[in-house]
């Protein structure tokens, strides 16, 4: 994008990035939310990105990490 972009250019750039990301996931994905809040018993969990696959009728959770994945990362989200 050029410096001093307008609203139309910003929307176009955002939509292109969103569309590219969803297409990388595959067909049928819909974005549900970011930092999606879940209450599990007496605890509160937040999912970085939550998607729904309308073809497979299931949710897909994406957790963003800037370090190597560790087994305890998976256990934190197991319900």
Buried (B, 14 or more C-beta within 10 A) or exposed (E): EEEEEEEEEEEEEEEEEEEEEBEEEEEEBEEBEEEBEEEEEEEEEEBBBBBBBEEEEEEBEEEEEEEEEEEEEEEEBEE
